[in-house]
Structure formats: structure tokens, C-alpha cells
């Protein structure tokens, strides 16, 4: 999920940059809202679940619990 979301985000930013370099007009509001979706997904995937004991998606291990 992390790598796929980052790929979508970087590709979208690159496409907006290429469109800026060309002759076409860029709708910056649409580009911002389109970039907000992968950022929200990335935040949801990376952020640890509240009170969860599951593995961390980045490190592959459980986060330390209280008192450790």
C-alpha cells in the first residue's frame, strides 16, 4: 500500500509538472484535490491504528505497548 500510494502521488505530481511546462492550462484546485487523496490514504496506512497491537506497516513489527 505504501509503495503504490507513493507511486500514484509522485506520478501525479510529475504529470502536473509536465502539463505546466507545456502549453496547456493547469487547474490547480483539481490537481491539489487529486493529490490530497493519495496523501490521505498514505496517512491512513502509515499511522498506527488506535489501540491496535498489529504489526507496523513500515517496520514489520509490533509497536511497543505501554510500560515497555
Buried (B, 14 or more C-beta within 10 A) or exposed (E): EEEEBEEBBEEBBEEBEEBEEEEEEBEEEEBEEBBEEBEEBBEEEEEBEEEEEEEEEEEEEEEEEEEE
